[in-house]
């Protein structure tokens, strides 16, 4: 038999980290969209930043979507492990009460 363990606490930490990554991607995308020449200081810089925004905006959106998808999958996995752990506890408790 192989040793295999899932730490629900560590899974929760991972979920929180992925959620934070998604939030960071959303914030970065929003800040890039709203940056204007006055924020950047020069018209040529604004043009370069617009090019950067158009190129990276899509990438950031894709990263955010991927982070959201990973977060959703991890939530389901965490729930399933938690449910399985709870069912196992109940079964073992019932077995102990029956003297087995």
C-alpha positions as CSV (number, residue, x, y, z in Angstrom):
1,X,0.0,0.0,0.0
2,X,1.3,3.4,-0.9
3,X,1.4,6.4,1.5
4,X,-0.9,9.0,0.3
5,X,-2.4,11.9,2.2
6,X,-4.3,15.0,1.4
7,X,-4.1,17.9,3.8
8,X,-7.3,19.9,3.6
9,X,-5.6,22.8,5.3
10,X,-2.9,22.9,2.6
11,X,-5.6,22.5,-0.1
12,X,-7.4,25.5,1.5
13,X,-4.1,27.5,1.4
14,X,-3.7,26.6,-2.3
15,X,-7.3,27.7,-3.0
16,X,-6.7,31.1,-1.3
17,X,-3.5,31.6,-3.3
18,X,-5.2,30.9,-6.6
19,X,-8.0,33.2,-5.7
20,X,-5.5,35.9,-4.8
21,X,-3.8,35.4,-8.2
22,X,-7.1,35.8,-10.0
23,X,-7.8,39.0,-8.1
24,X,-4.3,40.3,-8.9
25,X,-4.8,39.6,-12.6
26,X,-8.2,41.4,-12.5
27,X,-6.6,44.4,-10.8
28,X,-3.7,44.5,-13.3
29,X,-6.1,44.4,-16.2
30,X,-8.3,47.1,-14.8
31,X,-5.3,49.3,-14.0
32,X,-3.9,48.9,-17.5
33,X,-7.3,49.7,-19.1
34,X,-7.6,52.9,-17.0
35,X,-4.1,54.3,-17.4
36,X,-4.0,57.5,-19.4
37,X,-1.4,59.9,-20.7
38,X,-1.6,62.1,-17.6
39,X,-0.8,59.0,-15.5
40,X,2.2,58.1,-17.7
41,X,3.7,61.6,-18.3
42,X,4.3,61.6,-22.0
43,X,2.2,61.1,-25.2
44,X,4.7,58.8,-26.8
45,X,4.8,56.7,-23.6
46,X,1.0,56.5,-23.7
47,X,1.2,55.1,-27.2
48,X,3.7,52.5,-26.2
49,X,1.6,51.6,-23.2
50,X,-1.5,51.3,-25.3
51,X,0.4,48.8,-27.5
52,X,1.5,46.9,-24.3
53,X,-2.1,47.0,-23.0
54,X,-3.5,45.5,-26.2
55,X,-0.9,42.8,-26.3
56,X,-0.8,41.9,-22.6
57,X,-4.5,42.6,-21.8
58,X,-5.6,39.4,-23.6
59,X,-2.8,37.4,-21.9
60,X,-3.8,38.7,-18.5
61,X,-7.4,37.9,-19.2
62,X,-6.5,34.4,-20.1
63,X,-4.4,34.0,-17.0
64,X,-7.3,35.2,-14.9
65,X,-9.6,32.7,-16.6
66,X,-7.2,29.9,-16.0
67,X,-6.8,30.9,-12.3
68,X,-10.6,31.0,-12.0
69,X,-10.9,27.5,-13.6
70,X,-8.2,26.1,-11.3
71,X,-9.9,27.6,-8.3
72,X,-13.3,26.1,-9.2
73,X,-11.7,22.7,-9.7
74,X,-9.8,22.9,-6.4
75,X,-13.0,23.9,-4.6
76,X,-14.7,20.7,-5.9
77,X,-11.8,18.5,-5.1
78,X,-11.6,20.0,-1.6
79,X,-15.3,19.4,-1.0
80,X,-15.0,15.8,-2.2
81,X,-12.0,15.1,0.1
82,X,-13.8,16.7,3.0
83,X,-16.9,14.7,2.4
84,X,-15.0,11.5,2.0
85,X,-13.1,12.2,5.3
86,X,-16.3,12.9,7.1
87,X,-18.0,9.7,5.8
88,X,-14.9,7.7,6.9
89,X,-15.0,9.2,10.4
90,X,-18.7,8.4,10.7
91,X,-18.1,4.8,9.5
92,X,-15.2,4.3,11.9
93,X,-17.2,5.8,14.8
94,X,-20.2,3.5,14.0
95,X,-17.9,0.5,13.8
96,X,-16.3,1.4,17.2
97,X,-19.7,1.7,18.8
98,X,-20.6,-1.7,17.6
99,X,-17.5,-3.1,19.2
100,X,-15.7,-3.9,16.0
